[in-house]
Amino acid sequence: MSAVKYKKLCTKCKKYYTPYNSPISRQGVCRDCRISKSKCGAINELGYQCQNEIEFFGYCKEHFLKKPLKELKKEAAKLA
């Protein structure tokens, strides 16, 4: 018999979501609401978004320089 996952109510958007294995999920925030468009798009190993300001392609300087070149080319192609 498999375990039943119950949906939780997101504290920001007030929609129900299936919890995922992350501290931010345990606090009641869904995947869509955990990402702020005004901050760096990188997510750390704990599931939290980087709090630095955006500088290049939606990332701060530190995370932009760590991105693989293939991923940056794909993102640039989307913009063109």
Jmol script that loads the backbone (N, CA, C; Angstrom):
load data "model"
ATOM      1  N   MET A   1       0.844  -1.176   0.000  1.00  0.00           N
ATOM      2  CA  MET A   1       0.000   0.000   0.000  1.00  0.00           C
ATOM      3  C   MET A   1       0.893   1.245   0.000  1.00  0.00           C
ATOM      4  N   SER A   2       0.666   2.171  -0.910  1.00  0.00           N
ATOM      5  CA  SER A   2       1.502   3.363  -1.009  1.00  0.00           C
ATOM      6  C   SER A   2       0.998   4.458  -0.081  1.00  0.00           C
ATOM      7  N   ALA A   3       1.903   5.335   0.266  1.00  0.00           N
ATOM      8  CA  ALA A   3       1.552   6.447   1.158  1.00  0.00           C
ATOM      9  C   ALA A   3       0.778   7.505   0.379  1.00  0.00           C
ATOM     10  N   VAL A   4      -0.234   8.049   0.996  1.00  0.00           N
ATOM     11  CA  VAL A   4      -1.052   9.080   0.372  1.00  0.00           C
ATOM     12  C   VAL A   4      -0.476  10.436   0.751  1.00  0.00           C
ATOM     13  N   LYS A   5      -0.226  11.260  -0.275  1.00  0.00           N
ATOM     14  CA  LYS A   5       0.265  12.614  -0.023  1.00  0.00           C
ATOM     15  C   LYS A   5      -0.920  13.573  -0.039  1.00  0.00           C
ATOM     16  N   TYR A   6      -1.053  14.340   0.995  1.00  0.00           N
ATOM     17  CA  TYR A   6      -2.124  15.313   1.074  1.00  0.00           C
ATOM     18  C   TYR A   6      -1.641  16.656   0.559  1.00  0.00           C
ATOM     19  N   LYS A   7      -2.515  17.375  -0.093  1.00  0.00           N
ATOM     20  CA  LYS A   7      -2.158  18.690  -0.615  1.00  0.00           C
ATOM     21  C   LYS A   7      -2.231  19.723   0.499  1.00  0.00           C
ATOM     22  N   LYS A   8      -1.331  20.733   0.396  1.00  0.00           N
ATOM     23  CA  LYS A   8      -1.283  21.824   1.376  1.00  0.00           C
ATOM     24  C   LYS A   8      -1.692  23.112   0.685  1.00  0.00           C
ATOM     25  N   LEU A   9      -2.161  24.055   1.467  1.00  0.00           N
ATOM     26  CA  LEU A   9      -2.543  25.365   0.945  1.00  0.00           C
ATOM     27  C   LEU A   9      -1.336  26.287   0.993  1.00  0.00           C
ATOM     28  N   CYS A  10      -0.977  26.881  -0.149  1.00  0.00           N
ATOM     29  CA  CYS A  10       0.154  27.808  -0.226  1.00  0.00           C
ATOM     30  C   CYS A  10      -0.202  29.081   0.533  1.00  0.00           C
ATOM     31  N   THR A  11       0.721  29.572   1.326  1.00  0.00           N
ATOM     32  CA  THR A  11       0.467  30.770   2.120  1.00  0.00           C
ATOM     33  C   THR A  11       0.500  32.048   1.286  1.00  0.00           C
ATOM     34  N   LYS A  12       1.104  31.997   0.090  1.00  0.00           N
ATOM     35  CA  LYS A  12       1.182  33.198  -0.747  1.00  0.00           C
ATOM     36  C   LYS A  12       0.053  33.281  -1.765  1.00  0.00           C
ATOM     37  N   CYS A  13      -0.112  32.232  -2.596  1.00  0.00           N
ATOM     38  CA  CYS A  13      -1.103  32.296  -3.670  1.00  0.00           C
ATOM     39  C   CYS A  13      -2.443  31.670  -3.299  1.00  0.00           C
ATOM     40  N   LYS A  14      -2.504  31.000  -2.154  1.00  0.00           N
ATOM     41  CA  LYS A  14      -3.735  30.377  -1.645  1.00  0.00           C
ATOM     42  C   LYS A  14      -4.261  29.268  -2.554  1.00  0.00           C
ATOM     43  N   LYS A  15      -3.348  28.588  -3.291  1.00  0.00           N
ATOM     44  CA  LYS A  15      -3.709  27.419  -4.096  1.00  0.00           C
ATOM     45  C   LYS A  15      -3.150  26.183  -3.411  1.00  0.00           C
ATOM     46  N   TYR A  16      -3.758  25.038  -3.665  1.00  0.00           N
ATOM     47  CA  TYR A  16      -3.287  23.791  -3.077  1.00  0.00           C
ATOM     48  C   TYR A  16      -2.162  23.209  -3.916  1.00  0.00           C
ATOM     49  N   TYR A  17      -1.161  22.628  -3.255  1.00  0.00           N
ATOM     50  CA  TYR A  17      -0.028  22.001  -3.943  1.00  0.00           C
ATOM     51  C   TYR A  17       0.377  20.742  -3.198  1.00  0.00           C
ATOM     52  N   THR A  18       1.021  19.823  -3.914  1.00  0.00           N
ATOM     53  CA  THR A  18       1.549  18.613  -3.298  1.00  0.00           C
ATOM     54  C   THR A  18       2.896  18.950  -2.690  1.00  0.00           C
ATOM     55  N   PRO A  19       3.109  18.714  -1.409  1.00  0.00           N
ATOM     56  CA  PRO A  19       4.385  19.056  -0.777  1.00  0.00           C
ATOM     57  C   PRO A  19       5.562  18.323  -1.424  1.00  0.00           C
ATOM     58  N   TYR A  20       6.692  18.977  -1.503  1.00  0.00           N
ATOM     59  CA  TYR A  20       7.918  18.389  -2.026  1.00  0.00           C
ATOM     60  C   TYR A  20       8.969  18.468  -0.933  1.00  0.00           C
ATOM     61  N   ASN A  21      10.049  17.776  -1.108  1.00  0.00           N
ATOM     62  CA  ASN A  21      11.057  17.645  -0.052  1.00  0.00           C
ATOM     63  C   ASN A  21      11.964  18.877  -0.008  1.00  0.00           C
ATOM     64  N   SER A  22      11.516  19.904   0.674  1.00  0.00           N
ATOM     65  CA  SER A  22      12.269  21.148   0.794  1.00  0.00           C
ATOM     66  C   SER A  22      11.809  21.885   2.052  1.00  0.00           C
ATOM     67  N   PRO A  23      12.722  22.591   2.722  1.00  0.00           N
ATOM     68  CA  PRO A  23      12.302  23.359   3.910  1.00  0.00           C
ATOM     69  C   PRO A  23      11.255  24.417   3.599  1.00  0.00           C
ATOM     70  N   ILE A  24      11.349  25.042   2.433  1.00  0.00           N
ATOM     71  CA  ILE A  24      10.385  26.083   2.081  1.00  0.00           C
ATOM     72  C   ILE A  24       9.005  25.482   1.847  1.00  0.00           C
ATOM     73  N   SER A  25       8.958  24.238   1.345  1.00  0.00           N
ATOM     74  CA  SER A  25       7.688  23.550   1.172  1.00  0.00           C
ATOM     75  C   SER A  25       7.060  23.253   2.523  1.00  0.00           C
ATOM     76  N   ARG A  26       7.877  22.885   3.482  1.00  0.00           N
ATOM     77  CA  ARG A  26       7.354  22.598   4.816  1.00  0.00           C
ATOM     78  C   ARG A  26       6.788  23.851   5.476  1.00  0.00           C
ATOM     79  N   GLN A  27       7.245  25.026   5.038  1.00  0.00           N
ATOM     80  CA  GLN A  27       6.728  26.290   5.576  1.00  0.00           C
ATOM     81  C   GLN A  27       5.422  26.697   4.906  1.00  0.00           C
ATOM     82  N   GLY A  28       5.018  25.966   3.866  1.00  0.00           N
ATOM     83  CA  GLY A  28       3.737  26.236   3.217  1.00  0.00           C
ATOM     84  C   GLY A  28       3.805  27.097   1.981  1.00  0.00           C
ATOM     85  N   VAL A  29       4.914  27.035   1.220  1.00  0.00           N
ATOM     86  CA  VAL A  29       5.060  27.821  -0.004  1.00  0.00           C
ATOM     87  C   VAL A  29       5.223  26.872  -1.183  1.00  0.00           C
ATOM     88  N   CYS A  30       4.400  27.042  -2.223  1.00  0.00           N
ATOM     89  CA  CYS A  30       4.468  26.165  -3.400  1.00  0.00           C
ATOM     90  C   CYS A  30       5.670  26.509  -4.272  1.00  0.00           C
ATOM     91  N   ARG A  31       5.953  25.669  -5.272  1.00  0.00           N
ATOM     92  CA  ARG A  31       7.108  25.870  -6.161  1.00  0.00           C
ATOM     93  C   ARG A  31       7.012  27.170  -6.950  1.00  0.00           C
ATOM     94  N   ASP A  32       5.813  27.541  -7.376  1.00  0.00           N
ATOM     95  CA  ASP A  32       5.651  28.760  -8.173  1.00  0.00           C
ATOM     96  C   ASP A  32       5.894  30.022  -7.357  1.00  0.00           C
ATOM     97  N   CYS A  33       5.508  30.025  -6.101  1.00  0.00           N
ATOM     98  CA  CYS A  33       5.635  31.221  -5.256  1.00  0.00           C
ATOM     99  C   CYS A  33       7.009  31.359  -4.621  1.00  0.00           C
ATOM    100  N   ARG A  34       7.809  30.318  -4.647  1.00  0.00           N
ATOM    101  CA  ARG A  34       9.115  30.417  -3.992  1.00  0.00           C
ATOM    102  C   ARG A  34      10.097  31.238  -4.816  1.00  0.00           C
ATOM    103  N   ILE A  35       9.806  31.475  -6.079  1.00  0.00           N
ATOM    104  CA  ILE A  35      10.711  32.211  -6.961  1.00  0.00           C
ATOM    105  C   ILE A  35      10.250  33.652  -7.096  1.00  0.00           C
ATOM    106  N   SER A  36      11.086  34.589  -6.695  1.00  0.00           N
ATOM    107  CA  SER A  36      10.810  36.011  -6.866  1.00  0.00           C
ATOM    108  C   SER A  36      11.478  36.474  -8.158  1.00  0.00           C
ATOM    109  N   LYS A  37      10.751  37.152  -9.013  1.00  0.00           N
ATOM    110  CA  LYS A  37      11.281  37.596 -10.310  1.00  0.00           C
ATOM    111  C   LYS A  37      12.318  38.711 -10.164  1.00  0.00           C
ATOM    112  N   SER A  38      12.379  39.376  -9.022  1.00  0.00           N
ATOM    113  CA  SER A  38      13.310  40.480  -8.835  1.00  0.00           C
ATOM    114  C   SER A  38      14.640  40.050  -8.222  1.00  0.00           C
ATOM    115  N   LYS A  39      14.779  38.758  -7.892  1.00  0.00           N
ATOM    116  CA  LYS A  39      16.008  38.244  -7.291  1.00  0.00           C
ATOM    117  C   LYS A  39      16.667  37.238  -8.238  1.00  0.00           C
ATOM    118  N   CYS A  40      17.896  36.873  -7.956  1.00  0.00           N
ATOM    119  CA  CYS A  40      18.643  35.892  -8.738  1.00  0.00           C
ATOM    120  C   CYS A  40      17.851  34.593  -8.841  1.00  0.00           C
ATOM    121  N   GLY A  41      17.854  33.955 -10.000  1.00  0.00           N
ATOM    122  CA  GLY A  41      17.073  32.749 -10.232  1.00  0.00           C
ATOM    123  C   GLY A  41      17.692  31.473  -9.716  1.00  0.00           C
ATOM    124  N   ALA A  42      18.867  31.520  -9.120  1.00  0.00           N
ATOM    125  CA  ALA A  42      19.534  30.309  -8.633  1.00  0.00           C
ATOM    126  C   ALA A  42      18.885  29.837  -7.333  1.00  0.00           C
ATOM    127  N   ILE A  43      18.731  28.520  -7.217  1.00  0.00           N
ATOM    128  CA  ILE A  43      18.176  27.899  -6.016  1.00  0.00           C
ATOM    129  C   ILE A  43      19.294  27.117  -5.345  1.00  0.00           C
ATOM    130  N   ASN A  44      19.488  27.340  -4.050  1.00  0.00           N
ATOM    131  CA  ASN A  44      20.568  26.629  -3.349  1.00  0.00           C
ATOM    132  C   ASN A  44      20.135  25.213  -2.980  1.00  0.00           C
ATOM    133  N   GLU A  45      21.044  24.448  -2.375  1.00  0.00           N
ATOM    134  CA  GLU A  45      20.779  23.043  -2.060  1.00  0.00           C
ATOM    135  C   GLU A  45      19.680  22.854  -1.013  1.00  0.00           C
ATOM    136  N   LEU A  46      19.351  23.876  -0.267  1.00  0.00           N
ATOM    137  CA  LEU A  46      18.270  23.783   0.722  1.00  0.00           C
ATOM    138  C   LEU A  46      16.908  24.154   0.140  1.00  0.00           C
ATOM    139  N   GLY A  47      16.896  24.593  -1.116  1.00  0.00           N
ATOM    140  CA  GLY A  47      15.633  24.948  -1.756  1.00  0.00           C
ATOM    141  C   GLY A  47      15.268  26.408  -1.666  1.00  0.00           C
ATOM    142  N   TYR A  48      16.181  27.257  -1.173  1.00  0.00           N
ATOM    143  CA  TYR A  48      15.923  28.687  -1.070  1.00  0.00           C
ATOM    144  C   TYR A  48      16.525  29.425  -2.256  1.00  0.00           C
ATOM    145  N   GLN A  49      15.885  30.505  -2.635  1.00  0.00           N
ATOM    146  CA  GLN A  49      16.361  31.326  -3.741  1.00  0.00           C
ATOM    147  C   GLN A  49      17.481  32.244  -3.278  1.00  0.00           C
ATOM    148  N   CYS A  50      18.459  32.472  -4.137  1.00  0.00           N
ATOM    149  CA  CYS A  50      19.540  33.415  -3.865  1.00  0.00           C
ATOM    150  C   CYS A  50      18.930  34.809  -3.685  1.00  0.00           C
ATOM    151  N   GLN A  51      19.386  35.555  -2.710  1.00  0.00           N
ATOM    152  CA  GLN A  51      18.804  36.863  -2.398  1.00  0.00           C
ATOM    153  C   GLN A  51      19.536  38.032  -3.060  1.00  0.00           C
ATOM    154  N   ASN A  52      20.515  37.749  -3.921  1.00  0.00           N
ATOM    155  CA  ASN A  52      21.249  38.813  -4.616  1.00  0.00           C
ATOM    156  C   ASN A  52      20.396  39.405  -5.734  1.00  0.00           C
ATOM    157  N   GLU A  53      20.710  40.629  -6.114  1.00  0.00           N
ATOM    158  CA  GLU A  53      19.991  41.304  -7.189  1.00  0.00           C
ATOM    159  C   GLU A  53      20.387  40.719  -8.548  1.00  0.00           C
ATOM    160  N   ILE A  54      19.493  40.822  -9.519  1.00  0.00           N
ATOM    161  CA  ILE A  54      19.740  40.324 -10.877  1.00  0.00           C
ATOM    162  C   ILE A  54      20.758  41.217 -11.575  1.00  0.00           C
ATOM    163  N   GLU A  55      21.745  40.584 -12.235  1.00  0.00           N
ATOM    164  CA  GLU A  55      22.726  41.341 -13.005  1.00  0.00           C
ATOM    165  C   GLU A  55      22.785  40.892 -14.470  1.00  0.00           C
ATOM    166  N   PHE A  56      22.791  39.573 -14.727  1.00  0.00           N
ATOM    167  CA  PHE A  56      22.909  39.041 -16.088  1.00  0.00           C
ATOM    168  C   PHE A  56      21.930  37.882 -16.274  1.00  0.00           C
ATOM    169  N   PHE A  57      21.089  37.925 -17.315  1.00  0.00           N
ATOM    170  CA  PHE A  57      20.193  36.829 -17.684  1.00  0.00           C
ATOM    171  C   PHE A  57      19.404  36.272 -16.500  1.00  0.00           C
ATOM    172  N   GLY A  58      19.020  37.082 -15.567  1.00  0.00           N
ATOM    173  CA  GLY A  58      18.222  36.637 -14.442  1.00  0.00           C
ATOM    174  C   GLY A  58      19.009  36.066 -13.280  1.00  0.00           C
ATOM    175  N   TYR A  59      20.331  36.224 -13.278  1.00  0.00           N
ATOM    176  CA  TYR A  59      21.191  35.698 -12.221  1.00  0.00           C
ATOM    177  C   TYR A  59      22.116  36.794 -11.693  1.00  0.00           C
ATOM    178  N   CYS A  60      22.604  36.621 -10.473  1.00  0.00           N
ATOM    179  CA  CYS A  60      23.629  37.519  -9.944  1.00  0.00           C
ATOM    180  C   CYS A  60      24.961  37.158 -10.611  1.00  0.00           C
ATOM    181  N   LYS A  61      25.966  37.988 -10.426  1.00  0.00           N
ATOM    182  CA  LYS A  61      27.258  37.768 -11.081  1.00  0.00           C
ATOM    183  C   LYS A  61      27.864  36.417 -10.707  1.00  0.00           C
ATOM    184  N   GLU A  62      27.814  36.067  -9.424  1.00  0.00           N
ATOM    185  CA  GLU A  62      28.412  34.822  -8.954  1.00  0.00           C
ATOM    186  C   GLU A  62      27.767  33.592  -9.599  1.00  0.00           C
ATOM    187  N   HIS A  63      26.445  33.530  -9.620  1.00  0.00           N
ATOM    188  CA  HIS A  63      25.761  32.375 -10.201  1.00  0.00           C
ATOM    189  C   HIS A  63      25.824  32.385 -11.726  1.00  0.00           C
ATOM    190  N   PHE A  64      25.863  33.577 -12.332  1.00  0.00           N
ATOM    191  CA  PHE A  64      25.986  33.656 -13.788  1.00  0.00           C
ATOM    192  C   PHE A  64      27.311  33.050 -14.243  1.00  0.00           C
ATOM    193  N   LEU A  65      28.388  33.340 -13.524  1.00  0.00           N
ATOM    194  CA  LEU A  65      29.697  32.817 -13.904  1.00  0.00           C
ATOM    195  C   LEU A  65      29.813  31.308 -13.679  1.00  0.00           C
ATOM    196  N   LYS A  66      28.982  30.752 -12.809  1.00  0.00           N
ATOM    197  CA  LYS A  66      29.006  29.312 -12.542  1.00  0.00           C
ATOM    198  C   LYS A  66      28.121  28.513 -13.492  1.00  0.00           C
ATOM    199  N   LYS A  67      27.257  29.188 -14.271  1.00  0.00           N
ATOM    200  CA  LYS A  67      26.354  28.486 -15.181  1.00  0.00           C
ATOM    201  C   LYS A  67      27.141  27.885 -16.338  1.00  0.00           C
ATOM    202  N   PRO A  68      26.796  26.662 -16.770  1.00  0.00           N
ATOM    203  CA  PRO A  68      27.449  26.074 -17.942  1.00  0.00           C
ATOM    204  C   PRO A  68      27.125  26.874 -19.200  1.00  0.00           C
ATOM    205  N   LEU A  69      28.058  26.919 -20.111  1.00  0.00           N
ATOM    206  CA  LEU A  69      27.907  27.692 -21.344  1.00  0.00           C
ATOM    207  C   LEU A  69      26.730  27.192 -22.179  1.00  0.00           C
ATOM    208  N   LYS A  70      26.477  25.886 -22.177  1.00  0.00           N
ATOM    209  CA  LYS A  70      25.361  25.324 -22.943  1.00  0.00           C
ATOM    210  C   LYS A  70      24.024  25.902 -22.472  1.00  0.00           C
ATOM    211  N   GLU A  71      23.847  25.997 -21.166  1.00  0.00           N
ATOM    212  CA  GLU A  71      22.599  26.535 -20.622  1.00  0.00           C
ATOM    213  C   GLU A  71      22.447  28.011 -20.963  1.00  0.00           C
ATOM    214  N   LEU A  72      23.538  28.759 -20.913  1.00  0.00           N
ATOM    215  CA  LEU A  72      23.479  30.189 -21.237  1.00  0.00           C
ATOM    216  C   LEU A  72      23.119  30.389 -22.717  1.00  0.00           C
ATOM    217  N   LYS A  73      23.647  29.530 -23.598  1.00  0.00           N
ATOM    218  CA  LYS A  73      23.312  29.630 -25.022  1.00  0.00           C
ATOM    219  C   LYS A  73      21.835  29.359 -25.255  1.00  0.00           C
ATOM    220  N   LYS A  74      21.282  28.374 -24.526  1.00  0.00           N
ATOM    221  CA  LYS A  74      19.857  28.066 -24.664  1.00  0.00           C
ATOM    222  C   LYS A  74      19.007  29.237 -24.212  1.00  0.00           C
ATOM    223  N   GLU A  75      19.382  29.865 -23.094  1.00  0.00           N
ATOM    224  CA  GLU A  75      18.618  31.009 -22.593  1.00  0.00           C
ATOM    225  C   GLU A  75      18.727  32.200 -23.538  1.00  0.00           C
ATOM    226  N   ALA A  76      19.912  32.409 -24.145  1.00  0.00           N
ATOM    227  CA  ALA A  76      20.092  33.505 -25.088  1.00  0.00           C
ATOM    228  C   ALA A  76      19.255  33.257 -26.352  1.00  0.00           C
ATOM    229  N   ALA A  77      19.178  31.994 -26.776  1.00  0.00           N
ATOM    230  CA  ALA A  77      18.385  31.664 -27.963  1.00  0.00           C
ATOM    231  C   ALA A  77      16.899  31.919 -27.711  1.00  0.00           C
ATOM    232  N   LYS A  78      16.430  31.706 -26.501  1.00  0.00           N
ATOM    233  CA  LYS A  78      15.028  31.971 -26.156  1.00  0.00           C
ATOM    234  C   LYS A  78      14.708  33.450 -26.271  1.00  0.00           C
ATOM    235  N   LEU A  79      15.675  34.293 -25.920  1.00  0.00           N
ATOM    236  CA  LEU A  79      15.463  35.737 -25.960  1.00  0.00           C
ATOM    237  C   LEU A  79      15.493  36.295 -27.379  1.00  0.00           C
ATOM    238  N   ALA A  80      16.202  35.623 -28.262  1.00  0.00           N
ATOM    239  CA  ALA A  80      16.358  36.129 -29.652  1.00  0.00           C
ATOM    240  C   ALA A  80      15.163  35.824 -30.504  1.00  0.00           C
TER     241      ALA A  80
END
end "model"
wireframe off; spacefill off
backbone 0.3
color backbone group
